[in-house]
């Protein structure tokens, strides 16, 4: 297993670096020259975006969508390099991590003084539009975790400064105030209440608070966790969001919730939500995987099999491995299945598997960078 992971990491790292950290993303379809045909109609834009997302054939080279650098991809690669540096003590990994982090520092959103990051493409959803480079809490918080990991390992103060800047941006976000906690908004310009983004933001605040004298970070993080934990379903799962149009339960967003809640508990010592964590992890382990380790996208159906679910599942399970042997064994099964069935001989991981075909499109953050980070975390546990 160790050797299989080392070889897989070497292949995907080579692919990412040889492609200059550039690639496609599932939701980049609005960058196509077909977009004017939508006449700025939100539904038509969503249809066009889903055409690119769901097509088993990569339409992007034919329809004007270019591979580009991804801020979240850089964040995931930086985190993976840092874990490899921790494992091997090889300075090459340290230097690659620093290069990615410096790139992120210079490529933060220009629309805000404090550090934050967003998509490099326009995005349309049921909730409305999000323009390119408009930061969102999901990307900002996940990238922020890489800066905190760098600070913890390298003790370089500039990375803690950036983490504080990120927390400043999060603290300025709109919040939904309820009798059972607040929900940090998905975006800065309007309130959008989503569980995984709320919990990711709370985890970033809590982990940073370990190193800075700012009790308001912990207060807001606690209230955010109260919001999401009080709305956990009786079986241990979470809806994506509380509005009826967000009533689905999927693999990788559940993984975000679990990692974030554990990060919050570990960072603050607050055990109030430990039972919610245990029930959530049990639901995750029993509903999102086939017997052979193949990850499921939704809790109640097998297809599509998506690389983001595989990567976040490995990361989540590796995160719980030190205290749960079953999580470690399941992470190994998922990693083995994913490497055997979704990694191309050229090094990159496929995007999706459907019942009768594979979509072999090489996404950048959604597949390569996420798998790189996930496999390094699993390798760390196998050490």
DAURSUL-V707731 format. One record per residue. PSI is psi in whole degrees, -180 to 180 (none if undefined). D_FIRST is the distance of its C-alpha to the first C-alpha in Angstrom with 1 decimal. Layout:
psi: <PSI	PSI>
d_first: <D_FIRST	D_FIRST>
//
This chain:
psi: <-46	-48	-38	-43	-43	-44	-40	-44	-43	-41	-47	-36	-43	-43	-46	-47	-40	-25	14	31	28	148	-175	170	153	-35	26	14	-25	-5	-4	153	-3	-15	-39	-23	-18	-14	38	20	125	-44	-43	-37	-40	-38	-46	-44	-42	-29	-47	-40	-41	-13	131	-15	139	101	-13	-48	-29	-26	25	14	120	147	134	166	147	129	-42	-35	-43	-39	-44	-41	-40	-44	-44	-43	-41	-40	-39	-35	-41	-39	-46	-22	20	125	-23	-43	-39	-45	-40	-40	-46	-39	-44	-43	-39	-38	-43	-40	-41	-12	28	166	130	-6	-10	147	-41	162	130	160	156	-169	155	16	157	146	136	135	180	-26	-7	-160	149	113	159	138	3	120	151	155	-29	-56	-43	-43	-42	-40	-39	-35	-32	-39	-37	-40	-40	-41	-45	-39	-45	-13	42	117	-28	-26	-34	-36	-42	-39	-42	-38	-42	-45	-35	-41	-43	-42	-25	-5	153	155	142	119	126	166	-18	58	172	153	117	137	146	-33	171	-23	-11	163	124	111	108	136	-47	-38	-39	-45	-34	-42	-40	-41	-40	-43	-44	-43	-37	-36	-19	-23	-7	152	75	92	-20	-29	-46	-40	-46	-41	-43	-44	-38	-42	-34	-42	-52	-37	-34	-15	8	138	163	-25	0	-3	172	142	157	-43	167	-25	144	-33	-10	19	75	161	118	171	-62	-29	-35	-40	-43	-45	-46	-46	-41	-43	-40	-40	-43	-48	-46	-34	-32	-21	5	111	9	-33	20	-37	-38	-38	-45	-44	-37	-43	-40	-43	-45	-48	-30	-11	-13	15	141	169	-34	2	-4	126	147	147	-52	160	-17	15	160	-30	154	157	121	142	-31	-36	-41	-47	-46	-32	-46	-46	-48	-49	-38	-34	-33	-7	-39	-24	4	101	-34	-38	-41	-46	-39	-39	-42	-41	-43	-43	-45	-46	-43	-45	-43	-31	-15	1	124	155	-24	-4	-31	160	142	157	-52	156	127	173	-33	2	167	138	102	30	128	93	160	-74	-40	71	-60	-56	-40	-40	-36	-49	-46	-45	-32	-38	-37	-41	-40	-41	-34	-13	none>
d_first: <0.0	3.8	5.5	5.0	6.2	8.6	10.0	10.5	12.2	14.3	15.5	16.6	18.1	20.0	21.3	22.5	24.2	25.8	27.2	28.7	26.9	28.9	28.2	29.4	29.1	29.7	33.0	34.6	37.0	40.1	39.9	41.1	44.7	45.0	45.2	49.1	49.4	48.3	51.5	49.7	49.4	46.4	45.6	45.9	43.5	41.0	41.4	40.8	37.7	36.3	37.2	34.8	32.1	32.1	32.9	30.3	32.0	31.9	35.6	35.3	36.2	39.2	40.5	40.4	37.2	35.8	32.3	32.7	31.1	29.8	30.4	27.6	25.3	26.4	25.8	22.2	21.5	23.5	21.4	18.1	19.8	21.0	17.7	16.5	19.8	19.3	16.0	17.3	21.1	21.6	24.8	23.9	21.8	24.7	27.2	25.3	25.2	28.8	29.8	28.3	29.9	33.2	33.1	32.7	35.6	37.8	36.8	37.4	39.8	43.3	44.9	44.3	45.0	41.9	38.3	36.9	35.2	35.2	34.5	35.8	37.3	39.8	38.4	40.3	39.4	41.3	42.1	43.7	43.0	41.0	42.1	39.9	39.1	40.4	37.9	36.2	34.8	31.3	30.7	32.7	30.9	27.3	28.4	30.2	27.0	25.8	29.2	28.9	25.5	27.1	30.1	28.1	26.2	29.0	32.1	33.9	36.6	36.8	33.6	35.0	38.2	36.4	34.7	38.2	39.5	36.9	37.9	41.5	40.8	39.1	42.1	44.5	43.0	45.1	44.3	45.1	47.0	47.0	48.1	44.5	43.0	42.7	40.4	39.6	40.3	37.7	40.1	43.0	45.9	46.0	44.6	41.5	39.9	36.3	34.0	30.8	32.8	35.0	32.1	30.3	33.6	34.1	30.7	31.7	35.0	33.8	31.2	33.8	36.4	34.7	36.0	39.3	42.4	42.6	42.9	43.5	39.8	38.9	41.9	40.9	37.2	38.4	40.8	38.2	35.8	38.8	39.5	36.1	35.5	39.0	38.2	35.0	35.6	36.0	32.7	30.8	30.4	32.2	34.2	33.3	36.9	40.0	42.2	42.3	41.1	37.8	37.2	33.8	30.5	27.3	23.6	23.2	26.6	25.9	22.7	25.0	27.4	25.0	23.6	27.2	28.6	26.2	26.9	30.6	30.5	28.5	30.8	34.1	33.7	35.3	34.1	36.5	33.8	31.1	32.0	31.7	28.2	27.2	28.8	27.3	23.7	24.5	25.9	22.9	20.4	22.8	24.2	21.8	19.1	19.3	17.9	15.1	14.0	16.3	18.2	22.0	24.3	27.0	27.0	29.2	28.1	25.2	26.1	25.7	22.0	21.8	19.3	20.8	20.1	16.4	16.2	18.5	16.9	13.5	15.8	18.0	15.6	13.9	17.5	18.4	15.4	17.4	20.0	18.4	15.6	15.9	15.2	11.9	10.9	12.5	10.9	7.4	9.5	11.4	8.9	7.5	11.3	12.5	10.7	11.8	15.2	16.3	15.3	18.1	18.1	20.2	17.5	18.9	17.9	20.5	22.8	23.4	23.1	26.4	27.2	28.4	27.1	24.7	26.0	24.2	26.0	24.2	25.0	24.6	24.1	23.4	20.1	19.3	20.1	19.0	15.5	15.5	16.5	14.3	11.0	12.6	13.5	10.1	8.9	12.2	11.6	8.5	11.1>
//
